Structure formats: C-alpha cells, structure tokens
Amino acid sequence: MEATIKILIYIHACFGGLGLITGIGSVIVKKGNRLHKQMGHLFSFGMIGSSVISIPISWMPKHENLFLFLIGLFTIYLVLAGNRALTVNKKDKADLIDQVVSGGMFLFSSIMIILGIYGLLTGVPLSMLYLFFGGFGLLLTIKDFKFYNNTKRNKNAWLISHIGKMIGALIASVTAFIIAGLGLGSLIAWTLPTVLGTFYIIYWKRKIKPKPVNDYIKN
C-alpha cells in the first residue's frame, strides 16, 4: 500500500509541476495568442490531473487530510469554472454543467466554513484556513450565479471570470509548491499567495473593465 501511495504522490507532483510551469508561462506570454492557449490547455490538464490524484491520497492510511481533500475539490472547481467561462461567452448563457460546478463548490465552501467555525471553537490548529478558503470559495460561487443570471450585462464578465478562476488555480499551484515543495506550513505560507494573487486579479479586472459611456464621449 505504501509503495502505491508513493507512486501516486510522484504522479501528483509531476502533474502539479506541469501546472505550475505552464501556469506561470501563460501569465507571462501575451494573452489570447496561440502560445497562451496552448499553455492554458496544459495548465488545465496538469492541475486537474494533480487535484484528482490528490483526492484519493488524502483518504489513504497515514495520509488522511480532510483539508487537502477539500482544496483538491476547490482547485478542480477553479479550473473547470475558468474554462467554462469561455463556453458561456460563446453560447452567451450558462447551462446545467455550469450550475452544477458552481453549486457543488458552494456546498463544499459552506462545509469548510462550518468546519472552520467548529475548529476555532474547539481549538483545532489552523482552523482559520477553513474559514479563509471557504469564505473565498463562497464569494466566488455567489459571483458565478450573479454572472449566470446576467451574462449580457457586462460584455467582459466572462473574461473577468476566466482570468479570476485560472489565476486562482495558479495560486493553488504556487501554494502547493510552497507547502509541499519548500516544507513551509505556516498560516502566512498558506494565505500569502492568495492575497498577492487577488491583487493581480483586481489589476486585470480594472484593466479589462469596459469604460463608462461618459469616458468615450470625453475621448
């Protein structure tokens, strides 16, 4: 059993490394060109593969970790929802798959918040992480449903959703490298990539946000 677990961990790490490298590459290259799309496909493949493998590992003997199980689901949600945003743009509407992906994450985020509150009340170490990531996931899914109900309100809403989710998945990859690769497990190590990544998302959101009509009149 232990040999099988080690093999799965190595495969998980390989997929994660692919996701980390191509994710950073997709951020650096020009957005929307062929290289960006190719790296995006590899990034999605790497992150989904790594996260899917992490789920059974988190339930195996001596490797039980409920938090990593939930983070694996969180990462899968980010990649799926980030790619589904492109589909919403093409169809100009959300479908059942989008609702299920976001609804599932809403449920898991709620569970994380409940676990976080319970952990804080009972003195479980790092319970704040459940609240931090659970709250973050809850916020994202609420925004998802607002977007699904108003896909035509903002012509760049799909792009904002795509960038936000994919950067979020990259944040997960960077965090995993810091925690597992560098062996740092403090609260700061867990949360700093998310904080910095959020500023980057805000930067892009402001950059692609359509100008008000008055701004075009002035120009």
C-alpha positions in Angstrom: 0.0 0.0 0.0 2.8 2.5 0.9 4.5 1.8 -2.4 1.3 2.6 -4.2 0.8 5.8 -2.3 4.4 6.9 -3.1 3.8 6.3 -6.8 0.6 8.3 -6.7 2.4 11.1 -4.8 5.1 11.2 -7.5 2.5 11.3 -10.3 0.6 14.0 -8.4 3.8 16.1 -8.1 4.6 15.7 -11.8 1.1 16.9 -12.8 1.4 19.7 -10.3 4.9 20.7 -11.7 3.4 20.8 -15.2 0.6 23.0 -13.9 2.9 25.4 -12.1 5.3 25.9 -15.0 2.7 26.3 -17.7 0.6 28.4 -15.4 3.4 30.9 -14.9 4.1 30.8 -18.6 0.5 31.6 -19.5 0.7 34.6 -17.3 3.9 35.9 -18.9 3.0 35.4 -22.6 0.6 37.7 -24.5 -3.0 36.9 -23.6 -5.1 35.3 -26.2 -2.4 34.2 -28.6 -1.8 30.6 -29.7 1.0 30.0 -27.1 -1.2 31.4 -24.3 -4.0 29.0 -25.3 -1.6 26.0 -25.6 -0.1 26.7 -22.2 -3.6 27.2 -20.8 -4.6 23.7 -22.0 -1.5 22.2 -20.4 -2.1 24.1 -17.2 -5.7 22.8 -17.0 -4.5 19.3 -17.7 -1.8 19.4 -15.1 -4.0 21.0 -12.4 -6.9 18.7 -12.9 -4.6 15.6 -13.0 -2.8 16.7 -9.9 -6.0 17.5 -8.0 -7.8 14.3 -9.0 -4.9 12.2 -7.8 -4.7 14.2 -4.5 -8.3 13.3 -3.6 -7.7 9.5 -3.0 -4.3 10.2 -1.5 -6.0 12.4 1.2 -8.0 9.4 2.3 -5.3 6.8 2.3 -3.8 5.4 5.6 -1.3 7.7 7.3 -2.1 10.4 4.7 -5.6 11.3 5.8 -6.2 15.1 5.4 -9.7 16.5 5.0 -8.4 20.0 4.3 -6.3 18.8 1.3 -9.2 16.8 0.1 -11.4 20.0 0.1 -8.6 22.1 -1.5 -8.3 19.5 -4.3 -12.0 19.9 -5.0 -11.6 23.7 -4.8 -8.8 23.6 -7.4 -10.9 21.4 -9.8 -13.7 23.9 -9.4 -11.4 26.8 -10.3 -10.1 25.1 -13.5 -13.5 23.9 -14.6 -15.3 27.1 -14.0 -12.4 29.1 -15.5 -12.6 27.1 -18.8 -16.4 27.0 -18.7 -16.4 30.9 -18.7 -15.2 30.6 -22.3 -18.1 28.4 -23.2 -20.5 30.8 -21.6 -19.1 33.6 -23.8 -19.6 31.5 -26.9 -23.2 30.4 -26.0 -24.0 33.7 -24.3 -25.6 31.8 -21.5 -24.8 29.3 -18.7 -26.1 25.7 -18.8 -26.7 22.9 -16.3 -23.0 22.0 -16.1 -22.1 25.5 -15.0 -24.8 25.4 -12.4 -23.6 22.0 -11.0 -19.9 23.0 -10.9 -20.7 26.3 -9.0 -23.4 24.7 -6.9 -21.1 21.9 -5.8 -18.4 24.4 -4.8 -21.0 26.4 -2.9 -21.8 23.3 -0.9 -18.1 22.4 -0.2 -17.3 26.0 0.7 -20.2 26.0 3.2 -18.8 22.8 4.7 -15.4 24.4 5.0 -16.8 27.4 6.8 -18.7 25.2 9.3 -15.6 23.1 9.9 -13.6 26.3 10.4 -16.0 27.7 13.0 -16.1 24.4 14.8 -12.3 24.1 14.8 -11.9 27.6 16.2 -14.4 26.9 19.0 -12.6 23.6 19.9 -9.0 24.8 19.4 -8.1 22.8 16.3 -4.9 24.2 14.8 -5.1 26.2 11.5 -8.9 26.1 11.6 -8.7 29.7 10.2 -7.7 28.2 6.9 -11.1 26.5 6.5 -12.7 29.9 7.1 -10.3 31.7 4.7 -10.7 29.3 1.8 -14.3 28.5 2.5 -15.2 32.2 2.5 -13.2 32.7 -0.6 -15.0 29.9 -2.4 -18.4 31.1 -1.2 -17.7 34.6 -2.6 -16.6 33.1 -6.0 -19.7 30.9 -6.3 -22.1 33.7 -5.4 -20.5 35.8 -8.1 -20.8 32.9 -10.5 -24.6 32.7 -10.1 -24.9 36.5 -10.5 -22.9 36.2 -13.7 -25.1 33.3 -14.9 -28.2 35.3 -14.4 -26.8 38.4 -16.2 -24.4 37.1 -18.9 -25.3 40.1 -21.1 -24.9 42.9 -18.6 -21.2 43.2 -18.9 -19.6 42.1 -22.2 -16.3 41.3 -20.5 -17.8 39.4 -17.5 -16.9 36.1 -19.0 -13.3 37.2 -19.4 -13.1 38.5 -15.8 -14.5 35.2 -14.6 -12.0 33.2 -16.7 -9.0 35.2 -15.6 -10.0 35.2 -11.9 -10.6 31.4 -11.8 -7.4 30.5 -13.7 -5.3 32.8 -11.6 -7.0 31.2 -8.6 -5.9 27.8 -9.8 -2.4 29.1 -10.3 -2.4 30.4 -6.8 -3.3 26.9 -5.6 -0.3 25.5 -7.6 2.1 28.1 -6.1 0.7 27.4 -2.6 1.2 23.6 -3.0 4.8 24.2 -4.1 5.4 26.4 -1.0 3.8 23.9 1.4 4.9 20.6 -0.1 8.0 21.6 -2.0 9.6 24.0 0.4 8.1 22.4 3.5 6.6 25.7 4.8 3.3 25.1 6.6 2.6 28.4 8.5 -0.6 30.4 8.2 1.2 33.0 6.2 2.6 30.4 3.7 -0.9 29.2 3.1 -2.6 32.6 2.7 0.1 34.9 1.2 -0.1 33.6 -2.4 -3.9 34.1 -2.3 -3.6 37.6 -1.1 -1.0 38.6 -3.7 -2.9 36.7 -6.4 -6.0 38.6 -5.5 -4.3 41.9 -6.1 -3.2 40.6 -9.6 -6.8 39.6 -10.4 -8.0 43.1 -9.3 -5.4 44.6 -11.6 -6.7 42.7 -14.6 -10.3 43.3 -13.7 -9.7 47.0 -13.8 -7.7 46.8 -16.9 -10.4 45.0 -19.0 -13.4 46.6 -17.4 -15.4 48.5 -20.0 -15.2 52.3 -19.8 -18.4 54.2 -18.9 -20.2 55.9 -21.7 -19.1 59.3 -20.5 -15.5 58.3 -20.8 -15.9 57.5 -24.5 -17.7 60.9 -25.0 -14.8 62.7 -23.4 -12.4 60.9 -25.7 
